[in-house]
Structures are given as C-alpha cells and as structure tokens.
Amino acid sequence: MLCIYWKPGTPEWQTTKTFIEKFKQEWQRFDLGSAIWNERLYESEQIWLSNISDAFHQAGTTRMSDDSRQGVVNANLQVHGVENLYIASCSVFPTSGTANPTFTLMALSLRLADFLKAVNT
C-alpha cells in the first residue's frame, strides 16, 4: 500500500504565483482578449492554501479534437500539422471529471503505442 502525504507550502505557492504572472504577461503580449484574474488567490500563502485541492488537473490544455480550430491533437494524439509530435497526457481530455484520469490516460497511451508501432513497421 502506498500513502502519499501532500503538503504544499511556500515553494509551491511562489512557483504558482510566478507562473500566473508569466502566464498573464504572455496572455497580454499575444492580445488573447479579456480575462478575469483572481489576484486575491495569490496575495498570501494562507489564502492560496485554503483555495487549492488535489483536483486541479491540467485537463483541456492540449485538447483532443478532429478540428484543429477546436483542439491541439487529433484522435491519435498527434499535434495538428506537426509530424512526429504526439502528446500522451491528461491535458488532451476536453474536461476533467471527478475521478482520477490515470486509467483512461494509460489506455490512451497504450493505444498510441500500438498506433506508432503499426505506422513504423
């Protein structure tokens, strides 16, 4: 049996805060439109700690879609328009459910391995 004790603290808070600042700068640099940033979440470590949970998966950041305007990868997890670049990650899920996505990702990864093996033989 494996038990994990997860206790985020100052390093994680500072890393998250820095990431958000960089993300906002790039968002504005590329003029991606208006966005509402909850600055209060990062005012203090205590506020941040009281608002996080282990359910913050990065699902949807490289969505799977047949249409390159709606997603980053196709059904074979290949990045649209890029040869030999595949993403095997929970980030390809359009949304995150309430359960752990690991088994679904494992199935997708095995399917990708079979696809790549077939393509390269």
C-alpha positions in Angstrom: 0.0 0.0 0.0 1.3 3.4 -0.9 0.4 6.5 1.1 1.3 10.0 -0.1 1.4 12.9 2.2 0.9 16.0 0.1 1.7 19.3 1.9 2.2 22.2 -0.4 3.9 25.2 1.1 5.9 28.3 0.3 7.9 26.9 -2.7 4.7 25.7 -4.4 2.9 29.0 -3.7 5.8 31.1 -5.0 6.1 28.9 -8.1 2.4 29.1 -8.8 2.4 32.9 -8.3 5.4 33.3 -10.7 3.7 31.0 -13.2 0.5 33.1 -13.1 2.4 36.3 -13.6 4.3 34.9 -16.6 1.1 33.5 -18.0 -0.7 36.9 -17.7 2.2 38.6 -19.4 2.1 36.2 -22.3 -1.7 36.4 -22.5 -1.5 40.2 -22.8 1.5 40.1 -25.2 -0.4 37.9 -27.6 -3.5 40.0 -27.1 -5.7 37.0 -26.4 -8.7 39.0 -25.2 -10.0 40.0 -21.8 -9.6 37.7 -18.8 -10.5 37.9 -15.2 -7.6 37.1 -12.9 -8.4 36.4 -9.3 -5.4 38.3 -7.8 -6.6 37.7 -4.3 -5.8 34.0 -4.5 -2.1 34.8 -4.6 -2.0 37.7 -2.1 -0.8 35.3 0.6 0.3 31.7 1.1 -2.6 31.2 3.5 -5.3 32.4 1.0 -3.7 30.2 -1.7 -3.5 27.1 0.5 -7.2 27.5 1.5 -8.2 27.5 -2.1 -6.3 24.7 -3.7 -7.1 21.0 -3.8 -5.7 17.9 -5.4 -8.4 18.2 -8.1 -6.6 20.8 -10.1 -5.7 18.6 -13.1 -4.4 20.3 -16.3 -7.1 18.7 -18.4 -8.1 20.6 -21.5 -4.8 22.4 -22.1 -4.0 20.4 -25.3 -7.5 19.2 -26.1 -8.2 16.3 -28.5 -10.3 17.2 -31.5 -10.7 16.3 -35.1 -10.8 20.0 -35.8 -7.5 21.9 -35.3 -9.5 25.0 -34.5 -11.1 23.2 -31.5 -8.1 21.2 -30.2 -4.4 20.6 -30.3 -4.2 16.9 -31.0 -6.2 14.5 -33.2 -7.7 11.2 -32.1 -4.2 9.6 -32.4 -2.8 12.2 -30.1 -0.7 13.8 -32.9 -0.4 17.5 -32.7 -2.3 19.0 -35.7 0.0 19.9 -38.5 3.2 18.7 -36.8 4.8 15.4 -37.9 6.1 13.0 -35.3 4.8 15.1 -32.3 2.4 13.3 -30.0 1.1 14.2 -26.6 0.2 11.4 -24.2 -1.2 13.4 -21.2 -4.4 14.1 -19.3 -4.1 17.5 -20.9 -5.7 16.0 -24.1 -9.0 15.5 -22.2 -11.6 18.1 -23.1 -12.6 18.4 -19.4 -11.6 16.9 -16.1 -14.1 14.6 -14.4 -14.5 13.9 -10.7 -12.4 10.7 -10.8 -8.7 10.1 -11.3 -7.9 10.2 -15.0 -4.9 7.8 -14.8 -6.5 4.6 -16.2 -8.0 6.5 -19.1 -4.6 8.0 -19.9 -3.0 4.6 -19.6 -5.5 3.2 -22.2 -4.8 6.2 -24.5 -1.0 5.7 -24.1 -1.3 2.0 -25.0 -3.4 2.8 -28.0 -0.8 5.4 -29.1 2.0 2.9 -28.7 0.0 0.4 -30.9 -0.6 3.1 -33.5 3.1 4.2 -33.6 4.2 0.6 -33.8 1.8 0.0 -36.8 2.9 3.2 -38.5 6.6 2.4 -38.2 6.5 -1.2 -39.4 
